[in-house]
Amino acid sequence: MSSHLRTGPLLVLLAAALGGTAGTAQAFAPLGAGPVSVGATRIVFGGFALFAYAWLRGELPALAVARRRVPYLLLSAPVVAAYQLCFFAALARTGVAVGTIVTIGSAPVFTGLLARLTGGGRPARTWYAATAFAIAGCALLTLGGARAGVDTGGVLLALAAGLGYAVYVIVSSRAIAATGSVSAVMGVLFGGSAVVLLPVLMLSHPAWLATPSGALVGVHLAVVTTVLGYLLYGRGLRTTPAASAATLSLAEPAVATLLSLLVLGERLGVTGGAGLALVGAALAVLAVPVRRSPG
């Protein structure tokens, strides 16, 4: 079996793990760093950096190979921007644990449905089992959060963010397959999102970024969780089906939960621990490729 087929899911897992640090990083932001401002900061600085990276590497012309995909990338840029705003607004209303789990937990379902509706084919059989276990685990993680206040509006925002994330996965995976350039696709998609969110950032009172702790949080969100995270994710999408990649992204709330325990001192009961174990088992099913018999 090709090493690319083995490493693709692992790259997606690593990217999800980096994304899982965003909530903990936000907890160290200074006063005045609201959810809208934090989300806009992540995409504006990270998006422009991804576009500059693709431009400096001379990979933007690769998009000419698949011109028909470019309009989809540009149209998806506002979706990515909306995903970020809905995601961080959900965290503010219903808590980091519940908001993250509902967002990333709903993404595999939306991705599998969108892939099927748009001619992407039926997901692999392992996807159904792994997704069921992962979503059950996310539900237990939510129930296990003793301090997690569930707000209906926050849950709806998280579901909208999950749908936006699914659109991003479908569009980016197909554009990468058509162009062969992760940098070009991510640069255009997130660069466009940065343009959309720049006015939002300017209106969100970003003075907190001028403080030492604010600058560190901003750099972490932009460089680690966005630039590095999405480049790794894009490379993983080359050999990982979109539906499976979305399920593997459930590592993000799992990592976020572990960090809340180890760094922020939060507690996780027996129910939450069982949920975390279920998510881990589901991720292991998808991360290990199935060996096919010859012929």
Contacts in CASP RR format, 6 or more apart in sequence:
PFRMAT RR
TARGET T0000
AUTHOR 0000-0000-0000
METHOD contacts of the structure
MODEL  1
MSSHLRTGPLLVLLAAALGGTAGTAQAFAPLGAGPVSVGATRIVFGGFAL
FAYAWLRGELPALAVARRRVPYLLLSAPVVAAYQLCFFAALARTGVAVGT
IVTIGSAPVFTGLLARLTGGGRPARTWYAATAFAIAGCALLTLGGARAGV
DTGGVLLALAAGLGYAVYVIVSSRAIAATGSVSAVMGVLFGGSAVVLLPV
LMLSHPAWLATPSGALVGVHLAVVTTVLGYLLYGRGLRTTPAASAATLSL
AEPAVATLLSLLVLGERLGVTGGAGLALVGAALAVLAVPVRRSPG
1 289 0 8 1.000
1 291 0 8 1.000
2 239 0 8 1.000
4 238 0 8 1.000
4 239 0 8 1.000
5 239 0 8 1.000
5 289 0 8 1.000
6 289 0 8 1.000
7 236 0 8 1.000
7 239 0 8 1.000
8 235 0 8 1.000
8 236 0 8 1.000
8 238 0 8 1.000
8 239 0 8 1.000
8 240 0 8 1.000
9 236 0 8 1.000
9 240 0 8 1.000
9 244 0 8 1.000
9 245 0 8 1.000
9 248 0 8 1.000
9 286 0 8 1.000
9 287 0 8 1.000
9 288 0 8 1.000
9 289 0 8 1.000
10 287 0 8 1.000
11 232 0 8 1.000
11 233 0 8 1.000
11 234 0 8 1.000
11 235 0 8 1.000
11 236 0 8 1.000
11 240 0 8 1.000
12 232 0 8 1.000
12 233 0 8 1.000
12 236 0 8 1.000
12 237 0 8 1.000
12 240 0 8 1.000
12 245 0 8 1.000
12 248 0 8 1.000
12 249 0 8 1.000
13 248 0 8 1.000
13 251 0 8 1.000
13 283 0 8 1.000
13 287 0 8 1.000
14 229 0 8 1.000
14 232 0 8 1.000
15 229 0 8 1.000
15 230 0 8 1.000
15 232 0 8 1.000
15 233 0 8 1.000
15 234 0 8 1.000
15 236 0 8 1.000
15 249 0 8 1.000
16 233 0 8 1.000
16 248 0 8 1.000
16 249 0 8 1.000
16 250 0 8 1.000
16 251 0 8 1.000
16 252 0 8 1.000
16 255 0 8 1.000
17 251 0 8 1.000
17 252 0 8 1.000
17 255 0 8 1.000
18 224 0 8 1.000
18 225 0 8 1.000
18 228 0 8 1.000
18 229 0 8 1.000
18 232 0 8 1.000
19 225 0 8 1.000
19 229 0 8 1.000
19 252 0 8 1.000
19 255 0 8 1.000
20 100 0 8 1.000
20 225 0 8 1.000
20 251 0 8 1.000
20 252 0 8 1.000
20 253 0 8 1.000
20 255 0 8 1.000
20 256 0 8 1.000
20 259 0 8 1.000
21 220 0 8 1.000
21 224 0 8 1.000
21 225 0 8 1.000
21 255 0 8 1.000
21 256 0 8 1.000
21 259 0 8 1.000
22 42 0 8 1.000
22 221 0 8 1.000
22 225 0 8 1.000
22 256 0 8 1.000
23 91 0 8 1.000
23 96 0 8 1.000
23 100 0 8 1.000
23 256 0 8 1.000
23 259 0 8 1.000
24 256 0 8 1.000
24 259 0 8 1.000
24 260 0 8 1.000
24 263 0 8 1.000
24 264 0 8 1.000
25 217 0 8 1.000
25 218 0 8 1.000
25 220 0 8 1.000
25 221 0 8 1.000
25 225 0 8 1.000
26 33 0 8 1.000
26 38 0 8 1.000
26 91 0 8 1.000
26 96 0 8 1.000
26 217 0 8 1.000
26 221 0 8 1.000
27 96 0 8 1.000
27 264 0 8 1.000
28 213 0 8 1.000
28 216 0 8 1.000
28 217 0 8 1.000
29 38 0 8 1.000
29 208 0 8 1.000
29 213 0 8 1.000
29 214 0 8 1.000
29 217 0 8 1.000
29 218 0 8 1.000
30 208 0 8 1.000
30 211 0 8 1.000
30 213 0 8 1.000
30 214 0 8 1.000
31 208 0 8 1.000
32 205 0 8 1.000
32 207 0 8 1.000
32 208 0 8 1.000
33 208 0 8 1.000
33 214 0 8 1.000
33 217 0 8 1.000
34 88 0 8 1.000
34 92 0 8 1.000
34 204 0 8 1.000
35 88 0 8 1.000
35 89 0 8 1.000
35 91 0 8 1.000
35 92 0 8 1.000
36 85 0 8 1.000
36 88 0 8 1.000
36 89 0 8 1.000
36 200 0 8 1.000
36 204 0 8 1.000
37 201 0 8 1.000
37 204 0 8 1.000
37 205 0 8 1.000
37 206 0 8 1.000
37 208 0 8 1.000
38 88 0 8 1.000
38 217 0 8 1.000
38 221 0 8 1.000
39 84 0 8 1.000
39 85 0 8 1.000
39 87 0 8 1.000
39 88 0 8 1.000
39 197 0 8 1.000
39 221 0 8 1.000
40 84 0 8 1.000
40 85 0 8 1.000
40 197 0 8 1.000
40 198 0 8 1.000
40 200 0 8 1.000
40 201 0 8 1.000
40 204 0 8 1.000
40 206 0 8 1.000
41 201 0 8 1.000
41 206 0 8 1.000
41 209 0 8 1.000
41 218 0 8 1.000
41 221 0 8 1.000
41 222 0 8 1.000
42 84 0 8 1.000
42 218 0 8 1.000
42 221 0 8 1.000
42 222 0 8 1.000
42 225 0 8 1.000
42 226 0 8 1.000
43 80 0 8 1.000
43 81 0 8 1.000
43 84 0 8 1.000
43 190 0 8 1.000
43 193 0 8 1.000
43 194 0 8 1.000
43 197 0 8 1.000
43 226 0 8 1.000
44 194 0 8 1.000
44 197 0 8 1.000
44 198 0 8 1.000
44 201 0 8 1.000
45 194 0 8 1.000
45 218 0 8 1.000
45 221 0 8 1.000
45 222 0 8 1.000
45 226 0 8 1.000
46 190 0 8 1.000
46 194 0 8 1.000
46 221 0 8 1.000
46 222 0 8 1.000
46 223 0 8 1.000
46 226 0 8 1.000
46 227 0 8 1.000
47 187 0 8 1.000
47 190 0 8 1.000
47 191 0 8 1.000
47 192 0 8 1.000
47 193 0 8 1.000
47 194 0 8 1.000
47 222 0 8 1.000
47 226 0 8 1.000
47 227 0 8 1.000
48 191 0 8 1.000
48 194 0 8 1.000
49 222 0 8 1.000
49 223 0 8 1.000
49 226 0 8 1.000
49 227 0 8 1.000
50 183 0 8 1.000
50 186 0 8 1.000
50 187 0 8 1.000
50 190 0 8 1.000
50 191 0 8 1.000
50 226 0 8 1.000
50 227 0 8 1.000
50 230 0 8 1.000
50 231 0 8 1.000
51 187 0 8 1.000
51 188 0 8 1.000
51 190 0 8 1.000
51 191 0 8 1.000
51 192 0 8 1.000
51 194 0 8 1.000
53 183 0 8 1.000
53 187 0 8 1.000
53 227 0 8 1.000
53 231 0 8 1.000
54 60 0 8 1.000
54 181 0 8 1.000
54 183 0 8 1.000
54 184 0 8 1.000
54 186 0 8 1.000
54 187 0 8 1.000
54 188 0 8 1.000
57 183 0 8 1.000
59 181 0 8 1.000
59 183 0 8 1.000
59 184 0 8 1.000
60 184 0 8 1.000
60 188 0 8 1.000
61 184 0 8 1.000
62 179 0 8 1.000
62 180 0 8 1.000
62 181 0 8 1.000
62 184 0 8 1.000
63 69 0 8 1.000
63 70 0 8 1.000
63 73 0 8 1.000
63 179 0 8 1.000
63 181 0 8 1.000
63 184 0 8 1.000
63 185 0 8 1.000
63 188 0 8 1.000
65 178 0 8 1.000
65 179 0 8 1.000
65 180 0 8 1.000
66 175 0 8 1.000
66 178 0 8 1.000
66 179 0 8 1.000
69 174 0 8 1.000
69 175 0 8 1.000
69 178 0 8 1.000
69 179 0 8 1.000
70 188 0 8 1.000
72 171 0 8 1.000
72 174 0 8 1.000
72 175 0 8 1.000
73 171 0 8 1.000
73 172 0 8 1.000
73 175 0 8 1.000
73 185 0 8 1.000
73 188 0 8 1.000
73 189 0 8 1.000
74 188 0 8 1.000
74 192 0 8 1.000
76 167 0 8 1.000
76 168 0 8 1.000
76 171 0 8 1.000
76 172 0 8 1.000
76 189 0 8 1.000
77 188 0 8 1.000
77 189 0 8 1.000
77 190 0 8 1.000
77 191 0 8 1.000
77 192 0 8 1.000
77 193 0 8 1.000
77 195 0 8 1.000
77 196 0 8 1.000
78 193 0 8 1.000
78 196 0 8 1.000
79 164 0 8 1.000
79 167 0 8 1.000
79 168 0 8 1.000
80 164 0 8 1.000
80 168 0 8 1.000
80 189 0 8 1.000
80 190 0 8 1.000
80 193 0 8 1.000
81 193 0 8 1.000
81 196 0 8 1.000
81 197 0 8 1.000
81 200 0 8 1.000
82 160 0 8 1.000
82 164 0 8 1.000
83 160 0 8 1.000
83 161 0 8 1.000
83 162 0 8 1.000
83 164 0 8 1.000
83 165 0 8 1.000
83 167 0 8 1.000
83 168 0 8 1.000
84 161 0 8 1.000
84 193 0 8 1.000
84 197 0 8 1.000
85 197 0 8 1.000
85 200 0 8 1.000
86 157 0 8 1.000
86 158 0 8 1.000
86 160 0 8 1.000
86 161 0 8 1.000
86 164 0 8 1.000
87 99 0 8 1.000
87 103 0 8 1.000
87 157 0 8 1.000
87 158 0 8 1.000
87 161 0 8 1.000
87 162 0 8 1.000
89 154 0 8 1.000
89 157 0 8 1.000
90 99 0 8 1.000
90 102 0 8 1.000
90 103 0 8 1.000
90 154 0 8 1.000
90 155 0 8 1.000
90 157 0 8 1.000
90 158 0 8 1.000
90 161 0 8 1.000
91 99 0 8 1.000
91 100 0 8 1.000
93 151 0 8 1.000
93 153 0 8 1.000
93 154 0 8 1.000
93 157 0 8 1.000
94 102 0 8 1.000
94 148 0 8 1.000
94 149 0 8 1.000
94 150 0 8 1.000
94 151 0 8 1.000
94 153 0 8 1.000
94 154 0 8 1.000
94 155 0 8 1.000
94 157 0 8 1.000
94 158 0 8 1.000
95 148 0 8 1.000
95 149 0 8 1.000
95 151 0 8 1.000
96 256 0 8 1.000
96 260 0 8 1.000
97 141 0 8 1.000
97 142 0 8 1.000
97 145 0 8 1.000
97 148 0 8 1.000
97 253 0 8 1.000
97 256 0 8 1.000
97 257 0 8 1.000
97 260 0 8 1.000
98 142 0 8 1.000
98 148 0 8 1.000
98 149 0 8 1.000
98 150 0 8 1.000
98 155 0 8 1.000
98 158 0 8 1.000
99 154 0 8 1.000
99 155 0 8 1.000
99 158 0 8 1.000
100 158 0 8 1.000
100 252 0 8 1.000
100 253 0 8 1.000
100 256 0 8 1.000
101 138 0 8 1.000
101 141 0 8 1.000
101 142 0 8 1.000
101 253 0 8 1.000
102 138 0 8 1.000
102 142 0 8 1.000
102 155 0 8 1.000
102 158 0 8 1.000
102 159 0 8 1.000
102 162 0 8 1.000
103 158 0 8 1.000
103 159 0 8 1.000
103 161 0 8 1.000
103 162 0 8 1.000
103 165 0 8 1.000
104 138 0 8 1.000
104 162 0 8 1.000
104 165 0 8 1.000
104 249 0 8 1.000
104 250 0 8 1.000
104 252 0 8 1.000
104 253 0 8 1.000
105 134 0 8 1.000
105 135 0 8 1.000
105 138 0 8 1.000
105 162 0 8 1.000
105 250 0 8 1.000
105 253 0 8 1.000
106 158 0 8 1.000
106 159 0 8 1.000
106 162 0 8 1.000
106 163 0 8 1.000
107 162 0 8 1.000
107 165 0 8 1.000
107 166 0 8 1.000
107 169 0 8 1.000
107 246 0 8 1.000
107 249 0 8 1.000
108 127 0 8 1.000
108 131 0 8 1.000
108 134 0 8 1.000
108 135 0 8 1.000
108 243 0 8 1.000
108 246 0 8 1.000
108 247 0 8 1.000
108 249 0 8 1.000
108 250 0 8 1.000
109 131 0 8 1.000
109 135 0 8 1.000
110 162 0 8 1.000
110 163 0 8 1.000
110 164 0 8 1.000
110 165 0 8 1.000
110 166 0 8 1.000
110 246 0 8 1.000
111 165 0 8 1.000
111 166 0 8 1.000
111 169 0 8 1.000
111 170 0 8 1.000
111 242 0 8 1.000
111 243 0 8 1.000
111 245 0 8 1.000
111 246 0 8 1.000
112 123 0 8 1.000
112 127 0 8 1.000
112 166 0 8 1.000
112 242 0 8 1.000
112 243 0 8 1.000
112 246 0 8 1.000
113 166 0 8 1.000
114 166 0 8 1.000
114 167 0 8 1.000
114 170 0 8 1.000
115 121 0 8 1.000
115 123 0 8 1.000
115 170 0 8 1.000
115 241 0 8 1.000
115 242 0 8 1.000
115 243 0 8 1.000
116 122 0 8 1.000
116 123 0 8 1.000
118 170 0 8 1.000
123 241 0 8 1.000
123 243 0 8 1.000
123 244 0 8 1.000
124 241 0 8 1.000
124 243 0 8 1.000
124 244 0 8 1.000
124 290 0 8 1.000
126 244 0 8 1.000
126 285 0 8 1.000
126 286 0 8 1.000
126 290 0 8 1.000
127 241 0 8 1.000
127 243 0 8 1.000
127 244 0 8 1.000
127 247 0 8 1.000
127 286 0 8 1.000
129 282 0 8 1.000
129 285 0 8 1.000
130 244 0 8 1.000
130 247 0 8 1.000
130 282 0 8 1.000
130 283 0 8 1.000
130 285 0 8 1.000
130 286 0 8 1.000
131 243 0 8 1.000
131 247 0 8 1.000
131 282 0 8 1.000
133 278 0 8 1.000
133 279 0 8 1.000
133 281 0 8 1.000
133 282 0 8 1.000
133 285 0 8 1.000
134 247 0 8 1.000
134 250 0 8 1.000
134 278 0 8 1.000
134 279 0 8 1.000
134 280 0 8 1.000
134 282 0 8 1.000
134 283 0 8 1.000
136 275 0 8 1.000
136 278 0 8 1.000
137 274 0 8 1.000
137 275 0 8 1.000
137 276 0 8 1.000
137 278 0 8 1.000
137 279 0 8 1.000
137 282 0 8 1.000
138 250 0 8 1.000
138 253 0 8 1.000
138 275 0 8 1.000
138 279 0 8 1.000
139 275 0 8 1.000
140 271 0 8 1.000
140 272 0 8 1.000
140 273 0 8 1.000
140 274 0 8 1.000
140 275 0 8 1.000
140 278 0 8 1.000
141 253 0 8 1.000
141 254 0 8 1.000
141 257 0 8 1.000
141 268 0 8 1.000
141 272 0 8 1.000
141 273 0 8 1.000
141 275 0 8 1.000
141 276 0 8 1.000
141 279 0 8 1.000
142 148 0 8 1.000
142 150 0 8 1.000
143 271 0 8 1.000
143 272 0 8 1.000
144 268 0 8 1.000
144 269 0 8 1.000
144 271 0 8 1.000
144 272 0 8 1.000
144 273 0 8 1.000
145 268 0 8 1.000
145 269 0 8 1.000
145 272 0 8 1.000
146 267 0 8 1.000
146 269 0 8 1.000
147 266 0 8 1.000
165 246 0 8 1.000
165 249 0 8 1.000
166 246 0 8 1.000
168 189 0 8 1.000
169 237 0 8 1.000
169 242 0 8 1.000
169 245 0 8 1.000
169 246 0 8 1.000
169 249 0 8 1.000
170 242 0 8 1.000
171 189 0 8 1.000
172 185 0 8 1.000
172 186 0 8 1.000
172 189 0 8 1.000
172 234 0 8 1.000
172 237 0 8 1.000
173 234 0 8 1.000
173 237 0 8 1.000
173 242 0 8 1.000
173 245 0 8 1.000
174 242 0 8 1.000
175 185 0 8 1.000
175 189 0 8 1.000
176 182 0 8 1.000
176 185 0 8 1.000
176 234 0 8 1.000
176 237 0 8 1.000
176 238 0 8 1.000
177 238 0 8 1.000
179 185 0 8 1.000
180 238 0 8 1.000
182 231 0 8 1.000
182 234 0 8 1.000
182 235 0 8 1.000
182 237 0 8 1.000
182 238 0 8 1.000
183 231 0 8 1.000
185 234 0 8 1.000
186 230 0 8 1.000
186 231 0 8 1.000
186 234 0 8 1.000
190 226 0 8 1.000
190 230 0 8 1.000
208 214 0 8 1.000
209 215 0 8 1.000
209 218 0 8 1.000
233 245 0 8 1.000
236 245 0 8 1.000
237 245 0 8 1.000
240 248 0 8 1.000
244 286 0 8 1.000
247 282 0 8 1.000
247 283 0 8 1.000
247 286 0 8 1.000
248 283 0 8 1.000
248 286 0 8 1.000
248 287 0 8 1.000
250 279 0 8 1.000
250 282 0 8 1.000
250 283 0 8 1.000
251 279 0 8 1.000
251 280 0 8 1.000
251 283 0 8 1.000
253 279 0 8 1.000
254 276 0 8 1.000
254 279 0 8 1.000
254 280 0 8 1.000
254 283 0 8 1.000
257 268 0 8 1.000
257 272 0 8 1.000
257 276 0 8 1.000
258 276 0 8 1.000
260 266 0 8 1.000
261 267 0 8 1.000
261 268 0 8 1.000
268 276 0 8 1.000
END
